[in-house]
């Protein structure tokens, strides 16, 4: 998550949400697990969209997956 935060200037909360989404979590599931309201999670997602220059969840996840550090292949 620190990698995402540094790369895109995300706050720790924004990075946690982005990481959860990239692992396949839904907004509702994340909100429940993090004990947050769905409106708080949606607001946080909007800020993530702005900072990553994305506009949809699928676009965000695609970006994050393409940027994630890959283990060295042998």
Backbone torsions as a table, in degrees:
resi	resn	phi	psi	omega
1	UNK	NA	-35.0	178.8
2	UNK	-61.6	-35.1	177.5
3	UNK	-59.4	-46.7	179.3
4	UNK	-63.8	-42.0	-179.1
5	UNK	-61.6	-45.8	-179.9
6	UNK	-67.1	-43.4	-175.6
7	UNK	-64.2	-38.9	-174.1
8	UNK	-116.7	2.5	-178.8
9	UNK	70.0	32.4	-179.6
10	UNK	-81.5	147.6	172.0
11	UNK	-72.3	164.8	177.2
12	UNK	-56.5	-40.4	179.3
13	UNK	-65.3	-41.5	178.5
14	UNK	-65.4	-41.3	179.3
15	UNK	-65.2	-39.6	177.5
16	UNK	-62.1	-43.0	178.6
17	UNK	-64.3	-47.2	-179.4
18	UNK	-59.7	-42.7	179.3
19	UNK	-64.1	-41.7	179.2
20	UNK	-63.2	-42.5	178.5
21	UNK	-64.5	-38.4	180.0
22	UNK	-69.6	-19.4	175.3
23	UNK	-89.0	0.4	176.5
24	UNK	99.2	6.2	179.1
25	UNK	-71.1	144.9	173.7
26	UNK	-86.9	164.3	177.6
27	UNK	-60.7	-42.8	-178.9
28	UNK	-64.5	-43.2	178.9
29	UNK	-63.6	-42.3	179.5
30	UNK	-64.5	-43.8	-179.9
31	UNK	-58.8	-45.1	-179.7
32	UNK	-65.4	-46.4	-178.2
33	UNK	-64.3	-34.7	-177.7
34	UNK	-92.0	1.5	-177.7
35	UNK	55.9	46.7	178.6
36	UNK	-120.7	157.7	174.2
37	UNK	-76.1	154.0	178.5
38	UNK	-62.6	-32.1	178.4
39	UNK	-66.5	-38.0	176.9
40	UNK	-64.1	-42.1	-179.7
41	UNK	-66.6	-41.0	178.4
42	UNK	-63.7	-41.6	178.7
43	UNK	-62.9	-43.6	178.8
44	UNK	-62.4	-42.0	178.7
45	UNK	-61.9	-39.2	178.0
46	UNK	-60.7	-40.3	177.8
47	UNK	-67.3	-36.6	176.7
48	UNK	-63.9	-43.0	177.9
49	UNK	-57.0	-45.5	-178.9
50	UNK	-61.8	-47.5	-175.2
51	UNK	-70.4	-25.4	-179.4
52	UNK	-102.4	0.7	-177.6
53	UNK	54.4	45.1	174.4
54	UNK	-119.8	167.8	-175.5
55	UNK	-131.8	-10.9	-179.5
56	UNK	-138.4	154.5	179.3
57	UNK	-58.5	-44.4	-178.8
58	UNK	-61.0	-40.6	178.2
59	UNK	-64.2	-41.6	178.1
60	UNK	-62.7	-48.3	-178.9
61	UNK	-62.4	-41.8	178.0
62	UNK	-59.6	-44.5	178.0
63	UNK	-61.2	-48.0	-177.9
64	UNK	-64.2	-38.9	179.7
65	UNK	-68.0	-35.2	-179.6
66	UNK	-73.6	-22.6	-178.2
67	UNK	-96.8	-12.7	-174.0
68	UNK	-65.9	139.9	178.7
69	UNK	-60.8	132.4	179.5
70	UNK	-100.6	138.2	176.1
71	UNK	-64.9	150.7	-180.0
72	UNK	-62.9	127.3	178.2
73	UNK	-84.0	143.3	178.5
74	UNK	-113.9	NA	NA
